[in-house]
């Protein structure tokens, strides 16, 4: 789903093209489109970091702030261009946020269907895990802070309020060690442990997850995480 395009000129080859940023699903169900800065100069991506790959956008419907992938577009010359986003960005249209009206406690809005983004790279797999955690209802999903207690043996880790997720974005199945290290870290911080893998999990990891009650999800190439055990089925059904 896209909104109207904006002109983007490549600073490398001077080629100009129209770009329309994708819409992402807010947990309230409304589409969130990062408002790109019309006419602002795009910059080539030479290095990647978590801070540069995400942008905070406030939903114009419910006022909730969340981090979404920074808009990027590929140029015919081979350059990858990062598209600037308006600061204090709000995805419009939306109601007056000065006096938000919360939904009745007795009749919460149903959770919308998860809207996947196709997985073409390891980075896409981590992004899918982050989007899925937000869809489940976890707030402030971010890359785990650097430190001995949060560094994964392999793959990546995501944290949010009340959860720690391990993501294995390679073709290697997530191992028993990956699972146990993530579970022990989550136990130390008294949060829920969830594990994602692009390929799969080893049989030993699956058995241990069943014993510990750790939800396991396999990230399909269409961008939809598939629940692999009962704990994952339960988490997907009830949310955070």
C-alpha positions as CSV (number, residue, x, y, z in Angstrom):
1,X,0.0,0.0,0.0
2,X,1.5,3.4,-1.0
3,X,0.6,7.0,-0.9
4,X,1.4,9.7,-3.5
5,X,5.0,9.7,-4.8
6,X,7.6,12.4,-4.3
7,X,10.5,13.2,-6.6
8,X,13.9,11.8,-5.5
9,X,17.1,12.8,-7.3
10,X,20.2,10.5,-6.9
11,X,23.2,12.6,-5.8
12,X,25.5,10.0,-7.5
13,X,24.2,10.0,-11.1
14,X,21.6,12.8,-10.9
15,X,18.8,10.5,-12.1
16,X,15.4,11.5,-10.8
17,X,12.6,9.1,-10.0
18,X,9.2,9.1,-8.1
19,X,9.1,7.4,-4.7
20,X,6.0,6.4,-2.7
21,X,6.8,5.2,0.9
22,X,5.1,2.0,2.0
23,X,2.3,1.9,4.6
24,X,2.8,-0.1,7.8
25,X,0.0,-1.4,10.1
26,X,-0.3,0.4,13.5
27,X,-1.6,-1.8,16.3
28,X,-4.8,0.2,16.2
29,X,-5.4,-1.0,12.6
30,X,-4.7,2.3,10.8
31,X,-2.0,2.5,8.1
32,X,1.1,4.5,9.0
33,X,3.1,6.1,6.2
34,X,6.4,7.8,7.1
35,X,5.9,11.4,5.8
36,X,8.9,11.9,3.6
37,X,10.3,15.5,3.2
38,X,9.2,16.8,-0.2
39,X,12.2,18.1,-2.1
40,X,14.8,17.2,0.5
41,X,18.0,15.7,-0.8
42,X,18.4,11.9,-0.6
43,X,21.6,10.5,0.8
44,X,23.5,7.3,-0.4
45,X,23.6,4.5,2.2
46,X,27.2,3.6,2.8
47,X,27.0,2.2,6.3
48,X,24.1,0.8,8.3
49,X,23.2,1.1,11.9
50,X,20.0,0.4,13.9
51,X,19.5,4.1,14.6
52,X,19.7,5.1,10.9
53,X,17.6,2.2,9.7
54,X,14.5,3.2,11.8
55,X,12.4,6.4,12.1
56,X,9.8,7.2,14.8
57,X,6.4,8.1,13.4
58,X,3.2,8.9,15.3
59,X,0.0,7.3,14.1
60,X,-2.5,10.0,13.0
61,X,-5.5,7.8,14.1
62,X,-4.6,6.9,17.7
63,X,-1.5,9.0,18.5
64,X,0.7,6.0,19.2
65,X,4.4,6.5,18.4
66,X,6.4,3.5,17.0
67,X,9.6,2.9,15.1
68,X,9.3,1.9,11.4
69,X,11.9,1.2,8.7
70,X,13.5,4.3,7.3
71,X,12.3,4.9,3.7
72,X,14.9,3.8,1.2
73,X,14.9,3.4,-2.6
74,X,17.3,1.9,-5.1
75,X,18.7,3.9,-8.0
76,X,19.4,2.4,-11.5
77,X,23.1,3.3,-11.0
78,X,23.3,0.8,-8.0
79,X,23.1,3.3,-5.2
80,X,20.7,2.8,-2.3
81,X,19.2,6.2,-1.2
82,X,17.9,7.0,2.2
83,X,14.8,9.3,2.0
84,X,14.6,12.1,4.7
85,X,11.5,12.0,6.9
86,X,9.9,15.1,8.5
87,X,10.8,15.4,12.1
88,X,8.0,15.2,14.7
89,X,6.4,13.1,11.9
90,X,2.7,12.3,12.2
91,X,1.0,9.9,9.8
92,X,-2.1,11.8,8.6
93,X,-5.0,12.0,8.4
94,X,-6.1,11.6,12.0
95,X,-8.2,13.2,14.8
96,X,-7.2,16.0,17.1
97,X,-4.5,14.5,19.3
98,X,-4.9,17.2,22.0
99,X,-7.8,15.4,23.5
100,X,-7.6,11.7,22.5
101,X,-10.7,9.6,23.2
102,X,-9.7,6.1,24.4
103,X,-11.9,3.2,23.4
104,X,-14.3,1.8,26.0
105,X,-12.5,-0.7,28.3
106,X,-15.4,-3.1,27.9
107,X,-15.2,-3.1,24.1
108,X,-11.6,-3.1,22.9
109,X,-11.0,-2.8,19.2
110,X,-10.2,-6.2,17.6
111,X,-6.6,-6.7,16.6
112,X,-6.2,-6.2,12.8
113,X,-4.7,-8.9,10.5
114,X,-0.9,-8.8,10.4
115,X,0.4,-7.2,7.2
116,X,3.6,-8.9,6.1
117,X,6.6,-7.4,4.2
118,X,8.3,-10.0,1.9
119,X,11.7,-11.3,3.2
120,X,14.6,-11.0,0.7
121,X,17.5,-10.6,3.1
122,X,18.7,-11.2,6.7
123,X,17.8,-7.6,7.5
124,X,14.3,-8.2,6.2
125,X,13.9,-11.1,8.6
126,X,14.9,-9.0,11.6
127,X,12.5,-6.3,10.5
128,X,9.7,-8.9,10.1
129,X,10.3,-10.1,13.7
130,X,10.1,-6.5,14.9
131,X,6.9,-5.8,13.0
132,X,5.4,-9.0,14.3
133,X,6.2,-8.1,17.9
134,X,4.6,-4.7,17.5
135,X,1.5,-6.4,16.0
136,X,1.4,-8.7,19.1
137,X,1.2,-5.5,21.2
138,X,4.7,-5.0,22.5
139,X,5.8,-1.4,22.6
140,X,9.1,0.2,21.8
141,X,10.6,-2.7,19.9
142,X,14.4,-2.0,19.5
143,X,17.7,-3.7,18.9
144,X,19.0,-5.1,22.2
145,X,21.5,-2.8,23.9
146,X,25.1,-3.8,23.6
147,X,26.5,-5.6,26.6
148,X,27.7,-9.1,27.7
149,X,24.3,-9.9,29.1
150,X,22.3,-9.0,26.0
151,X,24.7,-10.1,23.2
152,X,23.5,-13.1,21.3
153,X,25.9,-16.0,20.4
154,X,24.6,-15.6,16.9
155,X,21.8,-13.8,15.0
156,X,20.2,-10.7,16.5
157,X,18.1,-9.8,19.6
158,X,15.2,-7.4,19.9
159,X,13.8,-6.0,23.1
160,X,10.6,-4.3,24.0
161,X,8.5,-3.7,27.1
162,X,8.1,-7.2,28.6
163,X,9.8,-9.3,26.0
164,X,13.2,-10.3,24.6
165,X,13.3,-11.9,21.2
166,X,16.1,-13.9,19.6
167,X,16.2,-13.8,15.7
168,X,18.3,-16.2,13.6
169,X,18.1,-14.5,10.2
170,X,20.5,-16.9,8.4
171,X,20.0,-20.2,6.6
172,X,21.3,-21.9,9.8
173,X,18.7,-23.5,12.0
174,X,18.5,-21.8,15.5
175,X,20.3,-24.1,17.9
176,X,19.7,-25.3,21.5
177,X,22.4,-22.9,22.7
178,X,20.7,-20.0,20.9
179,X,17.4,-20.8,22.7
180,X,18.8,-21.4,26.1
181,X,21.0,-18.2,26.1
182,X,18.0,-16.1,25.1
183,X,15.7,-17.8,27.7
184,X,18.3,-17.2,30.5
185,X,18.7,-13.6,29.5
186,X,15.0,-13.1,29.5
187,X,14.7,-14.8,32.8
188,X,17.3,-12.5,34.3
189,X,15.4,-9.5,33.2
190,X,12.0,-11.0,34.1
191,X,10.5,-10.7,30.7
192,X,9.0,-13.1,28.1
193,X,11.3,-14.9,25.7
194,X,10.3,-15.4,22.1
195,X,12.4,-16.9,19.3
196,X,12.3,-16.4,15.5
197,X,14.2,-18.2,12.8
198,X,14.3,-17.8,9.1
199,X,15.3,-21.4,8.4
200,X,14.0,-23.4,11.3
201,X,15.0,-24.7,14.8
202,X,17.0,-27.9,15.5
203,X,15.0,-30.8,17.1
204,X,16.9,-30.2,20.4
205,X,15.9,-26.6,20.4
206,X,12.2,-27.5,19.8
207,X,12.2,-30.0,22.6
208,X,13.7,-27.6,25.0
209,X,11.3,-24.8,24.0
210,X,8.4,-27.1,24.7
211,X,9.8,-27.8,28.2
212,X,10.4,-24.0,28.9
213,X,7.2,-22.7,27.3
214,X,9.2,-20.6,24.8
215,X,7.2,-19.5,21.7
216,X,8.9,-20.5,18.4
217,X,8.2,-18.8,15.1
218,X,9.6,-19.6,11.6
219,X,9.7,-16.5,9.4
220,X,8.4,-17.5,6.0
221,X,9.6,-15.7,2.8
222,X,6.3,-14.0,2.4
223,X,6.9,-12.2,5.7
224,X,4.4,-14.1,7.8
225,X,5.8,-15.8,11.0
226,X,4.5,-19.3,11.4
227,X,3.8,-20.6,14.9
228,X,5.8,-23.8,15.5
229,X,4.6,-24.8,19.0
230,X,1.7,-24.4,21.4
231,X,3.3,-21.5,23.2
232,X,3.5,-19.6,19.9
233,X,-0.1,-20.4,19.0
234,X,-1.2,-19.0,22.3
235,X,0.9,-15.9,22.0
236,X,-0.4,-15.2,18.5
237,X,-4.0,-15.7,19.6
238,X,-3.9,-13.5,22.7
239,X,-1.2,-11.0,21.9
240,X,1.1,-9.3,24.5
